[in-house]
Amino acid sequence: MKKIFLNIIFNIIIISVFTSCTTHKKYESTWESLQTYKTPEWFRDAKFGIYFHWGVFSVPAYKTEWYSHWMYVPGNDINTYHTEQYGPLNKFGYKDFIPMFTAKKFDAEKWADLFVQAGARFAGPVAEHADGFAMWDSKLTTWDAMDMGPQRDVVGELEKAIRKRDLKFVTTFHHQWLYAWYPTLDKNTDSSNPSYEDLYGPPAPTSAFDAAWNDSTVRPDDKFNQRWLNRAVEVVDKYHPDLVYFDSKLFIIKEKYRIAFLQHYYNSAGQWGKQVVCTYKSEDFAKGAGVLDLERARMGEKRDFPWLTDDSIDWNSWCNVKEPDYKSTDRLIDYLVDVVSKNGCVMLNITPTAEGEIPQPVQERLLEIGKWLAINGDAIYKTRPWKIYGEGPTQVVEGFLNEHENKDNVAEDIRFTTKGETLFAITLAVPEKSVKIKSLGTNAGLLERAIRSVSLLGYSGELEWHLETDGLLIKIPDEKPCDFALAIEIK
């Protein structure tokens, strides 16, 4: 009898485990079905991630990651530079940089350690940029990092190293831009050679590069659409990324292919037992079918939906260049705090060299961010927005690619986050003597309960504070816990 009972219990356990592993939501090939997607909590908790524009364009390291495009545009400064440095385009084209992209100093383990030290919760590479070169071991093309250049599976090495450290893994795609990226009909360049079509893309009029934005009749054919889909699906099936990011201009890909990718990714994730994120810009997906992403921009107000913004550590370029202009650590931290207060997450782009090293100034900034998060992470990770995002004189200008329009913050700029019954007020500069948080004054009417305690993250001493009609007045100690934004914990 006991044996029969144990067998019944065993069978129940096996059935329940099997059921939990095999039953998952099935998405259909419609926007309506895909719009039932829910953003996973891990993404809302993570807040901060890192990715990187690293590829063949890192070899010339001149001005921009768009080097591969502008080098073929007569009259452009990069075209002039290229012909002077490397010769005419029919003799030395973009493909000829590939053997120079050796990545001989690339160490995925060291990179992943740095991401952890920086406080990132998700990280990963640009899998394919607009240049047509795949950074993974692909069976679809030989124009990839395994067969050429580094002769290594860059995406695969990073995936293993990043997951080993319990970070979520990211892959980003920009390959819809390949359509008319190169002058494939210009016989004066190497890009017109049919032998290189798998790298440079199909024959397309140069005029299509700009026209595709506004003219729905100037769009890639099904062959190009299938190329776009196949490559994204191959990466998903091979590396199981937790987050897939798509750059802008995705709308030039036919709707059925975009839907097919999302359906495949979400249904595959269900089979893997994962909750995943797929981002889109503007209206490239139906609203809510993924996570909305901004580029070099942020929201002016708090939003009731989770969102992402990606920005580069360099003011001008997304890849390593000979004359970088890096943002200050102070600016990067304030940006993160502001975004988090408005229900967003930040994915910061960094700029490795062609050899596979992360520049020292970039490392320094990442380590400073990590040091700040080690002290103030309670006010960032796993938080949710408050009733209002913040207060202060510095207003954010919304837009596209317009982060340079936003001014640096001052100590009177304060951002709020919450965790349970705790409210965090983060000053976006370090106050000298005291700070008054106007939104917490008794006349503001925002506090529902009395304040029990006020403390400063990273500071063990007692704070002197007074609740007044026009604000919560807090005396800031002479000994500051960090050099950047201060996080005040209010219970």
N, C-alpha and C positions, 0 to 999 in steps of 0.2 A: 504493500500500500504506500509506504514511504517512498519507494522507488518510482511508483507511478506519479505520485504527487510532485516529486522533484523533476520528473520528465516534463510534466505539464508546465511547471514554472519555467524550466529551461526553454521550452518551445515558445512560451509567451514572450520571454526576453528576446529570443532570436527574432521573432516576428516583429516586435516593437522596434528593435534596432534596425532591421531590414527596412521597415516602413519609414522610419525617420531618415534613413539614408537615401531612399528612392523617391519619396514624395516631395515635390517642390513645385512651386508655382510655374506654370507653363505660359510663356508669353506668345501671343499670336503676331502675325505679320501686319499689324495695324498700329497706327499712332495711338488709337484709343486704348489698346491693350498695353502698349509700352508706357502710356501715361499713368498707369496704375503703379509704376515703380515707386519705391520708397527709399529715400536716402538712408544708408546704414548709419547706425549710431557711431561706429568706429570713426567714420569720416568727420562727423560732427564733433567728436571728442579730440581728434588729432590736431587740428588747427594749423600745423606747420609741416611743410614738406619741401623737398629739394629735388630739382631736376637739372639737366645740363645739355646745352647745345654743344655737342662734341662730334666732329666728323671731318670729312675731307676739307671742308672750308676752314678748318683750324690750321691748315698748313700755310696758306698765304697770310692768314691772320691780319688782314687789312680791312679796317673800318667796320665790316659787318658780315654776318652769316649769310647775307644775300650776295656775297661775292660771286657765287656761281652764276647768278643771273646778270648782275651788272657788268661783269667782265665781257659779256657779249653785246652790250648796248653801246653803239658808237657814240662818242661824245661824252660819255659818262667818265667821271674821274677814275673809277675803278678799271674801266676799259683801257684808259690811257696808261695807268699804272701797270696793268697786266702786260700789255704789249711792250712796254719799256723794260720790264723786269724779265719776262719769259718768252717774248717773241710773238709773232702773229698767231691768230686763233686757229688757223688751219695747220699750224705746226705744233702748238702747245695749247691744248684745250683743257677743260676742267678734269677730264679723265686722267690727264698726265700728272695730276697732283696725287692720285691714289697711291702709287708706289712710295710716295714721300710720307704718307700717313701710316707710320710704322707703330705708333703707340708703344714704343719700346719700354717706357717707364710706367705704363699703366698697371696699377695694382688694385683690383676691385676690393680686396680686403681692407686696405688702407683707406680707400674712399669711404667704404661703409662705416669704418670706425669714426671717420671725421663726421659723417652724417649723424651718428649717434651723439657724438660730443657736441654737435651743433643744436641738439634738441629736436631734430626732425622726427616725425612719426611715420612719414612715407617718403619714398625716394625712388628714382629711376631715370633712365636715359631717354633722350630723343631717339626713337627706334628708326625712323626715317624722316629726314628733312625734305625740303622741296627739291634738293639736288638729285634725288633718285637713287642714292646709295644706301643700302640696307645695313644696319649695324648688328644684325643677328645672322646666325647660320641658317640661310634660307635655301629651300629646295626649289624656289620659284625663279631664282636669278643667280648668276655668278658674280654680279656686281654687288657683292656684300663683304662684310668685314672678315668673314671666315675664308673666303676664296681669294681676297685681294687685300692690299694694305696691311692691317695688323695681322691678318690670318688667324684671328681669334674670334670666338663667339662672344662679342662684347656684352650683348644683352644677357646672354646666358650666365656669364661670369658674375655680372652685377646682380642678377636675380638671386643666385645662390648666396652671395655675400650679404645682400640686404636682408633676405629672409632669415638667414642665420642669426641676425641680430634682432629678430622679432619686429622689424619694420614692415609696413605694407609696401608692395612693389608696384611701381608706376612704369608705364610705357606711353610715350607721346607720339602722335602722328601728324605730319604736315604734308603728306605726299599728294594730296589733291592739288597742291600748288604746282606740281610738275607739268600740268597741262599748259603748254606754250611758255614754260619757264625758260627754255632754250630756243634759239632761232633754228629750228630743225629743218627749215626750208632754205636757209642761207648757205649757198655752196662755198662761201668764203670761210666757213668755219667747220670744225670737225664734227659739230653736233648734227650736221645734215647727213652724215654717213650712216646708212641703214644698219651697219654692223654694230653701232652703238645705241640703237633705238631703245634697248632694254634699260639703259642708263638715262639717256636724254629724253625719252618719251617719244610718242608717236608724231608723225608729221603734223604740224599745226601752224597756222599763220601767226606771225609775231604779234599782230594786232589783237589776237584772241586773249592775250595775257590780261589786258585791261578791259577789253570788251566783255569778257565773261562775267564781270561783276554786275553789269547792268543789262545785258542782252541775253535773254534766255535761249535765243537761237544759236548763240556762240558758246556751246558747251561740249564737253568731251563725249565721244561715242561709247557704245556698250563695252567695247574692248578695253578702253581706258577705265571705265567704271568697274569692270570685273577685276582689272589689275589692282585697283584701289582696294576693293573688297578682299581679294585673295590674300594680299599682304597683311592686312590688319587681322584677318581671321587666322592666318598662319602664326602670328605672334601670340594671339590669344590662346590658341590650342597648344602651343609649344611651351609657353611660360606662365600661363594662368595669372596675368596681372590683376592686382586688386583695384587699380584705377587706370582707365584708358582716357587719355586726353586728346582731343582733336583741335587743331588750330583752326583759324577762321577760313573762310572761302569754301567751307564744306558744302555749301548750298549748290555748288556747280556739279556735285555728284547727284545723279538721279535719285529721287526719293526712295524708290524701291530698294536700292542698294544700301542706303543709309538705314532704312528699316531692317533690312536683312542682317546687317552687322549687329545692330542693337539686339534683335531677337536672338541671334546666335550667341552673343556675349552673355546676355542675361540668363538664357536657358542653360548655357554651359556652366555658368557660375552656380546655378541651382544644383547641377549634377556634381560639381566639385564640393558643394556644401559651403560656398563662400557668399558673402554679401559684397557686391562690387559697386564701383562708381564709374560712370562714363560722362565726360564733360562735353559741353558744346558752347559755341559763342552765338550771340545774337538770336536769330530764329532758325539756326541750322537744324535743330530738332524741334518737334512739337513741345510746347511748354510743359515742363514736368517730366518729360521722358528721360531726362538725365539731370545733371547738375550744371547750372549756368555758370560760365566762366567769363571773367573780364580779362583784358590784357593791358598791362601797364596802366591800370585804372582801379578805382574802387567806388563803392556806393557812398552817396552823400548822407543817407539815412539808414536806419536799421531796416532789415527786410524780414518778412515772416517765413522765408524759405532759406535753406542752407545754400551757399554759393561759394565759388572759388575765384581767386584772382591770381594770375601768374605775372611776375615781374622779374626783371633781371637785376643782378647785383651791379651791373654796369649801366650807367645812365643812357648810353647810346647803343651799345652792341649786346647781342645775346651770345656771342662766342668770344673766345680770347682774341684780342687784337694787340698790335704793337704799342698803341697809345691808349690804354684803358682809362676810364673815368669812373672809378668805383664810388658807390654811395657810402655814406658813413654808417657805422653801426647804429648810431643814434637814430638816423633816418629809417633804417630797416626795422628796428624794434618798434618805433612809433607807428610805422605802417602796419606791422603785425597786430599791435594792440588795437588800432583803429578798426581794422578789418574784423577782428574777432568780436569786438563790441557790437558789430552790425550783423552778426550771424554768418560771418564768412570764414574761410580758411585761406591761407597763403601758400603758394607753391613758388619758391624762390629759385630762379635760374642762376647757375654758376658757370664758370668759363674755363674749363680745362685746356691746357696747351695740347698741341698736336702730339707731343711725346707722351702725354698721359699724366701730366703733373697738374695739380691744382695750385695756381699762383699763390705765393705767400700772403699777399694782401687779402686775397679771398679767404684763405684759411684763417687769417687773423680775425676777420669779421665774423666768420662762422663760429669760431671758438668764443668770441665775445657774446654772440647771441646765445650760445649754449650756456655760458656762465650766467647770463641774465636769467635764462629760463630755469636754471637749476635753483635760483633763489626765488623767482616769481612765477614759476610754472603753475602753482595752485590757482593763480588768477587767470590762466590761459587754458590749459588742458582741461577737457571735460566740463568746461563752463558753458553757460547759455546766456543769451542777451537779457538785459534788464528791461524795465518799462521804457526807458530812454537809453540811447547809446552813450550819451555824454553831454558835456557842456564845454564852453570856452569860445574864444574869439576867432580861432582859425577854422574856417569852413572848407570842406572838401568840394572840389569842382569835379563833377561827374563827367564822363566822356569816354572816348576810345583812344588809347595810346597817349593819354594826356597827363600822366603822373608828374611830368616836369612842371605842370601848371600849379601844382599844390605846394604850398609854402611849408617850411619847417614849423613844428609846433612849439608852443611855449608852455610854461608851468601851469598856466590857468586853463589849458586844454586838458580835460579829464574824461576818461572813458570808463564805462561800467561793464562788469560781467558778474554773473551769479553762479553759485554752486550750492544747491540745497537752500538753506536759510542764510547763507553767507553772501554778502554783497562786497564786491571788490571795486574800489575806485582807484584808477591808475592815472597818475600825473604824467603827461607826455614830455615833461622836462623836470629837472630836479629843483623843487622850490628851495629858496635859500633859508628861510626861517619858519614860514608857516604856509598853510594852504587853506582856503575857504571853499568848501564844496557847496555851491549855492543850491543845487538840486536837492540837497538833504536838509535844508532849513525847514523849520516847522511851518512856515508860510507856503512852502512849495507843495505840500500835500501829497508827496510821493511815498513817504514812509508809512507803512501800515502798522508797524510795531515799534516799541521803544528800542533805542540802541543800547545794547548791553556792554559791548566792548569795542575798542578801536585799537588796532595794532598795525605794525609795518612789517611786511614780509622781509625776512632776513635780518631783522633787528630784534634783539631779545629784551630790550628795555621797555619800560612803560611809556606810553605816549600821553601827553597832556592834550585834552580835547574838550571842547564846549559846544553844545548844541544851541544854536541861536535861531532867531526867526528868519534871518537872511542866509543861513548856511551852517554847515558843520565846520567849525574852526579847529584845525589840528596844528600843533606845534611840531615842526620837523626837527629831529635831533641833529646835532653837529656831525655826529658819526653816521654817514650814509651807508646803507648796505650795498649799493651799486652806483655806477656812474651814469646810469640812464634813467628810464622811467621808474617811478616808485609805485609799488602796489600796496595800497592800504586795505586791510581786511576789516570789515565792519560786520559785527554779529548783532 
